[in-house]
Amino acid sequence: MKEIQRNEYELRFLKQDHERLHNENEKILLKSQEFTERIQELDELQLKLKYDLKQSKRQEQRLLDANAELEEDNVALQQQVQRLRENLIDYDGLKVENKHLQENIDDLHRMMKELESLKAISESQLIELHNTLRDEREQKRIYKQQLDNRIQQESLRNLDSIRMTLNAAHTNPSDDYLFNCEDDDIEDDDISHVPSPNDILENDQQPVVNLFNEIHGNEIRKLELECLQLSQIKSSLDNQLLTINEKTKILSHKIQHMIEIIIPNKISLNQINSDDTNNLLITSLDSIEQIDGIINKNIHLFNGDQELFKKKSDEQEHTIFKLKQDLNIMMKQCNDTQTTLIKTHDNL
């Protein structure tokens, strides 16, 4: 009986133990199912993380490529900015040279005005000299006519007086002795001492000539001195004109050289003549105005390009900064994913 009770007790104990084991087995099965599901989820998560890692690597490679392209663009932009700075320096040099050329052109204008004024003065002096010489010739001709008329009148008077004297000598008998004595004296003396009619005329003309010389000699000498001075002034003016023409030619060649330096192949050397100085100056002024317009246009273009390049550079720097931030975020996510995978692998 006791053995039956003991067996029953053992049987109950075994049942309880069996139930406990069954419950534990069910719990273990549930946990096993949970672990299996967790493992499947982790496998799926691992696959997803691997896919995300591949995508992250691809995106990282694309970002690196984009970064390299942006770096190349940045280098190109920096080179372009350097060229623009060099162009700005060249522009400053051209501006200074343009200022010097403008000053030279102003000096040339002043010299041309001075040359024109000197030319006008010389022409007026030459005209006055020509008029003075013409008036002097006319006055000399008038004086000569008056002198000829005076000499003719005086010679006629002297001839009339000689004729009257001879007639009186022939008609007066009391003068025969004197006449004979005079004849004897004439025969005895040298014939050269006898005054001829020409000598008489010359003696009559001498007072007239002396009177003319006394009246007009000083004036003629003054006129001759003035003519000499005017001829000297004319020669000096001619020399000045020659010097001015030479300077004008030199200045024309200088202007042509400046124009060839600033605008090559703009004006051919055969098209420039030394007589076309005014046209050359006008052409140089037009060329300088064209240069100013080109320089101003280049300044505007340079300023616009510089602003555009600056804007693009800022945008690219902002894009690079954003890409770097995205890259850092992706690297952080990759590191987190790798850490999670390592932990999962350890748990498994």
Helices and strands as residue ranges (DSSP letters): H 2-171, G 173-175, H 176-188, G 191-193, H 197-262, G 269-271, H 277-347
